[in-house]
Amino acid sequence: MLRTACLLAVLAGTAPLVASAESVRIVSDTASERLVERISGQLAETDPAETVFEARRQARQAARRAQEYLNSRGYFDAEVSHSVESGPPPRPAIKVEPGPRYRIAETRRRIIGGELSPEDEARLARAMTIEPGDFAIADNVVSQEAGLIAVMRGLGYADAEALERRVSGDREDGTISITYRLKPGPRVRFGEVIFDDGVRTRQPYLGRLIPFEEGDVFSPDKLSEFNGRLANTRLYEVSSAHLDETSSEPTAEGGEVRDVIVTLTERDRYTVTAGASVSTSEGPGVTASLTRRNATRRGDTLTARATVAAQQRTVGVDWRIPNAIAFDKALVFSADAIRDETDAFDREAVTLSGAYEVRHSKSFAYSLGVASEVTSEEDAFGQRDLQILSASAGARLDRSDDPLDPTRGWRANARAEPALATGDEDTQFFTLTGELTGYQPLWKEDRLVAAGRIRSGFVYGADIDALPVSRRFFAGGGGSARGFEFQSVGPEEDGSPTGGRGLLEISGELRWRGDGQLGYVAFVDAANVSRNQSPNLGDLRYSAGFGVRYRTVVGPIRFDIATPLDRQSGEDPIQIYVSIGQAF
């Protein structure tokens, strides 16, 4: 009989709804279960009260939080009371009766101290997101005002501000009306860009960073873009561009022209870097570089670098001139002296190259280049001296979320290189390479990420014995197919690797990130090098392994151990690699 009476009371809406928020009890006759749950989520976690005084304090705090939350969600007539239930232990309690939820009846805009054109008024009207009938949610009301101010500043009203809102309510209808009071101020146009007198960088270079013209209507996005470009030069410890507070002159339509003041503090001109790697197949290696910034006062970088490894020694110089012709268009010149001593070949070479690089957008870039090489090389086919001239065109599309340790997105790049070799061998050839990598999170907070890579290359127009060794494909080693010795995957001549004219590499990784600095990787690699231009999928060599990653501010330190899955006679059972950065 009692259960039936309680059920009828609930159906009639007369039984109170009771919920527990940690140690606070919430009671309501009229609130929905969902609303009580949301109120409960707003209450701070507290330890059980030991005294009546402490329970009363907790109840008051809970009642205040509940009242604030209800007001923010449009329950302006909510009634919230608090009490203490007898124990032991004593327990704080609140009773909540939300009342009606108010809706928006009307929104108005009033321009104070100025007048907007019909076009600007239309832009403001399109920026209105609150409509009659919407619930009167405080955050939406405030964000609507911020959105209107952002639109006005985007229209050139740099000093636009919001005055105190006017809000009126109708308790009988359960509605409120809002009047946004907006003060636009003068419409501003960009004036002269004024740099610090002590800036070493030449004015023409700095001028290429400016994304607007003198006389353009002020745009906060353009000013923000200018600040970003200054920061991305990496020439300055501090860089700031802002509108002058005073007008330099009035405009014909009654606005103002205001100069842009740029403050710059230069960084140290020199940077020294060093790195190291070690593997059982390639041996140890160290790299070092010295970079001189702004050597010609055109934002350029001049970098001297050296590599000393078991199978290669290199000394080189790079000169990079960013924004050389226009913004995001760079010139890069390089010179290298190289000595290679590998199982496949010995080589001494001097190379000179130049490239024109264009960063079309944040994700897409392309380049055009020319290069020359003078080389003396010896391999299984004999010894030859060659002079190589080549041109190149490359493109890169990067839709990943991080340049050093991506967890989602993808990257693609491709490169084409026609070349002419003269000397002991006269030949022409064309090289085409491409690579695609992808990253997909499989678990919350990107703890588990699947990563994949496929790389392929083809050389047309020259037989393998006439092709310079620097233009052949080799596979095996830490940057290719882990588990195999360096350059060991592919055709051989008299027991020595020869490289090939066709390449196919496929890799897959599962990357697990722990709570601390450590992460773990399981991977499978596959590779094939062929004498002709068409790698055979049936000839792929497979390897597998696992690794540990230690995250640092410059990227993860990588430790991998791998083994061939189809190990052949004479191959080592495992290979170990230590380096910086993910495998791909």
C-alpha positions in Angstrom: 0.0 0.0 0.0 2.8 2.4 0.9 4.7 1.6 -2.4 1.6 2.4 -4.4 1.1 5.7 -2.6 4.7 6.8 -3.2 4.4 5.9 -6.9 1.2 7.9 -7.3 2.9 10.8 -5.6 5.9 10.7 -7.9 3.6 10.6 -11.0 1.6 13.5 -9.6 4.9 15.5 -9.1 4.4 15.9 -5.3 7.2 13.7 -4.0 10.5 15.6 -3.5 13.5 14.7 -5.7 16.6 13.8 -3.6 20.2 13.7 -4.7 23.5 13.5 -3.0 26.5 15.7 -4.1 29.4 14.2 -2.2 28.5 15.1 1.4 25.7 17.6 0.5 22.1 16.4 0.1 20.0 18.2 -2.5 16.2 18.1 -2.2 13.7 19.6 -4.7 10.0 19.3 -5.3 10.0 20.8 -8.8 13.5 20.4 -10.4 14.1 17.7 -13.0 16.5 14.9 -12.2 18.9 16.2 -14.9 18.9 19.7 -13.4 19.7 18.3 -9.9 22.6 16.3 -11.4 24.0 19.5 -13.0 23.7 21.4 -9.7 25.4 18.5 -8.0 28.3 18.8 -10.5 28.8 22.5 -9.6 29.3 21.8 -5.9 32.8 21.6 -4.5 34.0 18.3 -3.1 34.2 18.4 0.7 35.1 16.0 3.5 32.2 14.9 5.7 31.5 17.5 8.4 32.5 16.6 11.9 30.5 19.4 13.7 27.2 21.1 13.2 29.0 24.4 12.6 31.1 22.9 9.8 28.0 21.3 8.2 26.2 24.7 8.3 29.2 26.4 6.6 29.2 23.7 3.9 25.5 24.1 3.4 25.8 27.9 3.0 28.5 27.5 0.4 26.6 24.9 -1.5 23.5 27.1 -1.5 25.5 30.0 -2.9 27.0 27.9 -5.7 23.6 26.5 -6.6 22.0 29.9 -6.7 24.8 31.3 -8.9 24.6 28.3 -11.3 20.8 28.6 -11.6 21.0 32.3 -12.3 23.6 31.7 -15.0 21.3 29.2 -16.7 18.3 31.5 -16.8 16.5 30.6 -13.5 16.3 34.1 -12.2 13.5 33.4 -9.6 15.1 30.3 -8.1 14.7 29.8 -4.4 17.6 28.0 -2.6 17.7 27.4 1.1 20.1 25.4 3.3 19.9 23.4 6.4 21.7 20.8 8.5 20.4 17.3 8.9 21.0 15.7 12.3 23.6 13.0 12.5 25.8 11.6 13.4 27.6 12.9 11.5 25.7 16.1 10.8 25.0 16.5 7.1 24.6 19.7 5.0 21.5 19.9 2.8 20.0 22.4 0.4 16.5 22.7 -1.0 16.2 23.9 -4.6 13.1 25.2 -6.3 14.3 26.6 -9.7 11.1 28.3 -10.8 10.5 29.2 -14.5 13.4 29.4 -16.9 13.5 32.7 -18.6 13.8 33.2 -22.3 15.0 36.0 -24.5 12.1 38.2 -25.7 14.1 40.8 -27.7 17.7 42.0 -28.3 18.6 45.5 -29.5 21.7 47.3 -30.5 22.3 50.9 -29.7 25.2 52.8 -31.1 26.5 55.5 -28.7 28.6 58.5 -29.8 28.8 57.7 -33.5 27.0 56.3 -36.5 27.6 53.2 -38.6 27.0 52.8 -42.3 24.1 50.6 -43.5 26.8 48.0 -44.6 28.4 48.0 -41.1 25.0 47.7 -39.4 24.2 44.7 -41.6 27.5 43.1 -40.6 26.5 43.6 -36.9 23.1 42.1 -37.6 24.6 39.0 -39.1 26.8 38.6 -36.0 23.8 38.2 -33.8 23.6 34.7 -32.5 21.0 35.1 -29.8 17.4 34.9 -31.1 14.0 35.5 -29.4 12.9 32.4 -27.7 16.4 31.3 -26.7 17.0 30.5 -23.0 18.6 33.5 -21.2 22.0 31.9 -20.5 24.4 34.4 -19.0 27.5 33.1 -20.9 25.7 33.5 -24.2 24.6 37.0 -23.4 28.2 38.0 -22.6 29.8 36.2 -25.5 27.3 37.9 -27.9 28.5 41.3 -26.7 32.1 40.2 -27.1 31.3 39.0 -30.6 29.8 42.3 -31.6 32.8 44.2 -30.4 35.1 41.9 -32.4 33.1 42.5 -35.5 33.3 46.3 -35.0 37.0 46.2 -34.5 37.3 44.0 -37.6 35.4 46.8 -39.5 38.2 49.3 -38.5 36.8 50.6 -35.2 40.0 49.9 -33.3 38.7 51.5 -30.0 35.2 49.9 -30.1 33.9 49.2 -26.6 30.8 48.0 -24.9 29.0 50.2 -22.4 26.8 48.9 -19.6 24.1 46.6 -21.0 20.4 47.4 -20.3 18.4 44.4 -19.2 14.6 44.4 -18.4 12.5 41.4 -17.4 8.9 40.4 -17.5 8.2 38.0 -14.6 4.7 37.2 -15.9 6.0 36.1 -19.3 9.2 34.7 -18.0 11.3 36.7 -20.5 14.0 39.4 -20.6 14.9 42.0 -23.1 18.6 43.1 -23.7 19.9 46.3 -25.2 23.6 46.2 -26.1 25.1 49.7 -25.9 28.1 49.9 -28.3 30.6 52.8 -28.6 32.5 52.4 -31.9 34.9 55.4 -31.7 36.6 56.6 -34.9 37.2 54.4 -37.8 41.0 53.9 -38.0 43.3 53.4 -41.0 46.8 52.1 -40.8 49.5 54.8 -41.0 53.3 54.5 -41.2 55.0 51.5 -39.6 57.7 52.9 -37.3 60.6 50.6 -36.2 63.0 51.2 -33.4 66.0 53.3 -34.4 68.5 50.7 -33.0 67.2 47.8 -35.2 70.0 46.2 -37.2 67.8 44.5 -39.7 67.4 46.4 -43.0 64.1 48.2 -43.5 63.4 46.5 -46.9 63.4 43.1 -45.3 61.2 44.1 -42.4 58.9 45.8 -44.9 58.2 42.5 -46.5 56.8 41.2 -43.3 54.0 43.8 -43.2 50.7 42.2 -44.4 48.9 45.6 -44.9 49.4 48.8 -46.9 49.5 52.3 -45.5 46.0 53.7 -45.7 44.2 50.3 -45.4 41.3 50.1 -42.9 42.5 48.8 -39.6 42.2 45.1 -39.1 43.1 43.3 -35.8 43.7 40.1 -37.7 46.3 41.9 -39.9 48.0 43.4 -36.9 48.1 40.0 -35.2 49.5 38.4 -38.4 52.2 41.1 -38.4 53.1 40.2 -34.9 53.2 36.5 -35.8 55.5 37.2 -38.7 57.9 39.1 -36.6 58.0 36.3 -34.0 58.6 33.7 -36.7 61.8 35.3 -37.9 63.4 34.0 -34.7 65.6 37.1 -34.7 64.1 38.7 -31.7 63.6 37.8 -28.0 60.8 40.4 -27.8 58.7 41.7 -30.7 55.6 43.8 -30.5 53.6 45.8 -33.1 50.7 48.0 -31.8 48.7 51.0 -32.9 49.9 54.4 -31.7 47.5 55.7 -29.1 47.3 59.1 -30.8 46.1 60.0 -34.3 48.7 61.1 -36.8 46.0 62.8 -39.0 42.2 62.7 -39.7 40.7 61.0 -42.7 38.3 62.5 -45.2 35.4 60.4 -43.9 36.0 61.6 -40.3 38.1 58.7 -39.0 41.8 58.6 -38.0 45.1 57.5 -39.4 47.3 55.9 -36.7 50.8 54.7 -37.0 52.0 51.3 -36.0 54.8 51.2 -33.5 57.1 48.2 -33.6 59.4 47.3 -30.6 62.1 44.8 -31.2 64.8 43.2 -28.9 67.3 41.2 -30.8 68.3 37.6 -29.8 71.9 36.5 -29.5 73.4 36.2 -32.9 75.0 32.8 -32.5 73.5 29.4 -31.7 75.5 26.1 -31.3 73.7 22.8 -31.6 74.9 19.2 -31.3 73.4 15.7 -31.7 74.4 12.1 -31.6 73.2 8.7 -32.8 74.4 5.1 -32.5 73.3 1.8 -34.1 74.8 -1.6 -34.4 74.7 -1.4 -38.2 75.9 2.2 -38.8 78.0 2.8 -35.7 78.2 6.0 -33.7 77.8 9.4 -35.2 77.9 13.0 -34.0 76.7 16.2 -35.6 77.4 19.9 -34.7 76.4 23.2 -36.1 77.1 26.9 -35.6 74.5 29.4 -36.8 75.0 33.1 -37.3 71.8 35.0 -37.5 71.2 38.2 -39.5 74.7 38.1 -41.0 73.8 40.5 -43.8 71.1 42.3 -41.9 68.4 40.8 -44.1 67.1 38.2 -41.6 69.3 35.5 -43.0 71.0 32.6 -41.3 74.4 31.3 -42.0 75.0 27.8 -40.7 78.3 25.8 -40.6 77.7 22.1 -39.9 79.8 19.0 -39.6 79.0 15.3 -39.3 81.5 12.6 -38.1 80.2 9.1 -38.2 81.6 5.6 -38.8 80.6 5.6 -42.5 80.4 9.3 -43.4 82.2 12.6 -42.8 80.6 15.8 -44.0 81.4 19.5 -43.7 78.9 21.9 -45.1 77.6 25.5 -45.1 74.0 26.6 -45.6 72.9 30.2 -46.2 69.2 30.8 -45.9 67.7 34.1 -46.9 64.0 34.2 -45.9 61.5 36.5 -47.5 64.1 37.3 -50.1 61.7 38.3 -52.9 58.4 38.6 -50.9 57.0 37.2 -47.7 57.4 33.4 -47.4 59.6 33.1 -50.4 63.2 32.1 -49.5 66.5 31.5 -51.2 68.7 28.7 -49.9 72.3 28.1 -50.9 74.4 25.1 -49.7 77.9 23.7 -50.2 79.1 20.3 -48.9 82.3 18.3 -48.9 81.5 14.6 -48.3 83.4 11.4 -47.8 81.5 8.1 -47.6 82.9 4.7 -46.7 80.2 2.1 -46.7 79.9 -1.6 -47.6 78.2 -0.6 -50.8 80.7 2.1 -52.0 83.4 4.6 -51.3 82.8 8.2 -52.4 84.4 11.6 -52.2 82.3 14.5 -53.5 81.8 18.3 -53.4 78.3 19.6 -54.0 76.9 23.1 -54.6 73.2 23.8 -54.7 70.6 26.6 -54.7 66.9 26.5 -54.1 63.9 28.8 -54.2 61.4 27.8 -51.6 57.8 29.1 -51.3 55.6 28.5 -48.3 52.2 28.8 -49.9 50.3 28.3 -46.6 50.8 26.9 -43.2 50.5 23.3 -44.5 51.7 23.5 -48.1 55.2 24.4 -49.5 57.1 23.8 -52.7 60.6 24.4 -54.0 62.7 24.6 -57.2 66.4 24.0 -57.2 69.6 23.4 -59.1 72.7 21.5 -58.0 76.1 20.5 -59.2 78.3 17.7 -57.9 81.9 16.6 -58.6 82.5 13.1 -57.3 84.9 10.3 -57.3 83.4 6.9 -56.4 84.2 3.2 -56.3 81.7 0.3 -56.0 81.2 -3.2 -57.2 81.1 -2.0 -60.8 84.4 -0.2 -60.6 85.8 3.3 -60.1 84.6 6.4 -61.9 85.0 10.2 -61.8 81.8 12.2 -62.6 80.4 15.6 -62.9 76.6 15.8 -62.2 74.2 18.7 -63.0 70.6 18.4 -61.9 67.4 20.4 -61.4 64.7 19.6 -58.9 61.1 20.4 -58.0 59.5 19.3 -54.7 56.3 19.8 -52.8 55.2 19.1 -49.2 51.8 19.0 -47.6 51.7 18.7 -43.8 48.3 18.2 -42.1 49.8 16.8 -38.9 49.4 18.3 -35.5 53.1 18.5 -34.4 56.3 18.7 -36.3 58.3 16.6 -33.8 55.9 14.1 -32.3 52.6 14.0 -34.3 49.6 12.1 -33.0 47.0 12.9 -35.7 46.9 14.0 -39.3 49.1 13.2 -42.3 52.0 14.4 -44.4 52.9 13.9 -48.0 55.9 15.0 -50.0 57.2 14.4 -53.5 60.3 15.3 -55.5 61.3 15.1 -59.1 64.9 15.5 -60.3 66.2 15.3 -63.9 70.0 15.1 -64.0 73.0 14.8 -66.4 76.2 13.0 -65.6 79.5 13.4 -67.6 83.0 12.1 -67.1 83.9 8.5 -67.1 80.2 7.8 -67.7 77.9 10.0 -69.8 74.3 9.4 -69.0 71.0 11.1 -68.3 68.4 10.0 -65.8 65.2 11.1 -64.0 64.5 10.4 -60.3 61.0 10.5 -58.8 60.4 10.0 -55.0 57.4 10.3 -52.8 56.5 9.6 -49.2 53.2 9.5 -47.3 52.9 9.3 -43.5 49.7 9.2 -41.4 48.9 9.4 -37.7 45.6 8.3 -36.0 44.9 8.3 -32.2 43.2 5.1 -31.0 42.7 5.9 -27.4 41.7 8.9 -25.3 44.1 11.8 -24.8 46.2 10.4 -27.7 47.8 7.7 -25.4 47.7 5.1 -28.2 48.6 6.3 -31.7 48.8 4.3 -34.9 51.4 5.6 -37.3 52.2 4.5 -40.9 54.6 5.4 -43.6 55.0 4.4 -47.2 58.0 5.6 -49.3 58.7 4.9 -52.9 61.2 5.9 -55.6 62.0 5.3 -59.2 65.0 6.2 -61.5 64.5 6.2 -65.3 67.0 6.5 -68.1 70.3 4.9 -66.8 71.4 1.3 -66.1 72.4 0.5 -62.6 76.1 0.3 -63.3 76.1 3.7 -65.0 74.1 5.4 -62.3 76.0 7.6 -59.8 75.9 6.0 -56.3 74.4 9.1 -54.8 71.3 8.7 -57.0 70.7 5.0 -56.3 68.3 3.7 -53.7 69.5 1.7 -50.7 67.4 0.3 -47.8 68.2 -1.1 -44.4 69.2 0.8 -41.2 67.6 3.1 -38.6 66.1 5.5 -41.1 64.8 2.8 -43.4 64.0 -0.8 -42.5 65.1 -1.4 -38.9 66.5 -4.8 -38.1 68.6 -5.0 -41.2 72.2 -3.8 -41.6 72.8 -0.4 -43.3 72.2 -0.6 -47.1 71.9 -4.4 -46.9 68.4 -4.8 -48.4 68.5 -5.2 -52.2 70.6 -6.5 -55.0 74.3 -7.4 -54.6 77.3 -7.8 -56.9 80.1 -10.0 -55.7 78.7 -9.9 -52.1 78.5 -6.0 -52.0 75.2 -4.1 -52.1 74.8 -2.2 -55.4 71.6 -0.3 -54.6 68.9 0.0 -57.2 66.6 2.0 -59.4 63.4 1.1 -57.6 62.5 1.5 -53.9 59.5 0.6 -51.7 59.5 1.0 -47.9 56.5 0.4 -45.7 56.4 0.9 -41.9 53.7 0.7 -39.2 53.9 1.6 -35.5 51.7 1.5 -32.4 52.9 4.3 -30.1 51.9 4.2 -26.4 52.4 7.3 -24.3 52.6 6.7 -20.5 51.8 9.2 -17.7 55.5 10.3 -17.3 58.2 11.0 -19.8 58.4 7.5 -21.2 56.5 6.0 -24.2 56.7 2.6 -25.9 56.5 1.5 -29.6 55.9 -1.7 -31.4 56.7 -1.6 -35.1 56.9 -3.6 -38.3 59.0 -2.5 -41.3 59.2 -3.8 -44.9 61.5 -2.8 -47.7 62.6 -3.8 -51.2 65.2 -2.4 -53.6 65.2 -3.6 -57.2 67.6 -3.1 -60.2 64.7 -1.9 -62.4 62.1 0.8 -61.8 59.4 -1.5 -60.4 59.9 -2.9 -56.9 58.3 -6.3 -56.5 55.9 -6.7 -53.5 56.8 -10.4 -53.4 60.5 -9.5 -52.7 59.8 -7.3 -49.6 62.0 -8.0 -46.6 60.2 -7.7 -43.2 61.4 -6.9 -39.8 59.8 -6.2 -36.4 60.7 -4.7 -33.1 59.9 -2.5 -30.2 61.2 0.7 -28.8 61.2 3.2 -25.9 60.7 6.9 -26.3 61.8 9.5 -23.7 60.1 12.8 -24.3 62.2 16.0 -24.1 61.5 19.6 -25.1 63.4 19.0 -28.4 61.6 15.8 -29.2 61.7 12.2 -28.1 64.9 10.3 -27.6 64.5 7.1 -29.5 65.7 3.6 -28.5 64.8 0.8 -30.9 65.6 -2.9 -31.1 64.6 -4.9 -34.2 65.1 -8.3 -35.9 64.5 -9.6 -39.5 61.4 -11.8 -39.7 62.9 -13.7 -42.6 66.5 -13.7 -41.5 69.0 -15.1 -44.0 72.4 -16.7 -43.6 75.0 -14.2 -42.4 72.5 -11.6 -41.0 72.7 -10.5 -37.4 69.6 -11.5 -35.3 69.1 -8.0 -33.8 70.0 -4.4 -34.6 69.9 -1.6 -32.0 69.3 2.1 -32.7 69.6 5.2 -30.5 68.8 8.7 -31.9 66.5 11.8 -31.5 63.1 12.1 -32.9 60.4 9.6 -34.0 61.3 7.2 -36.8 58.8 9.1 -39.0 
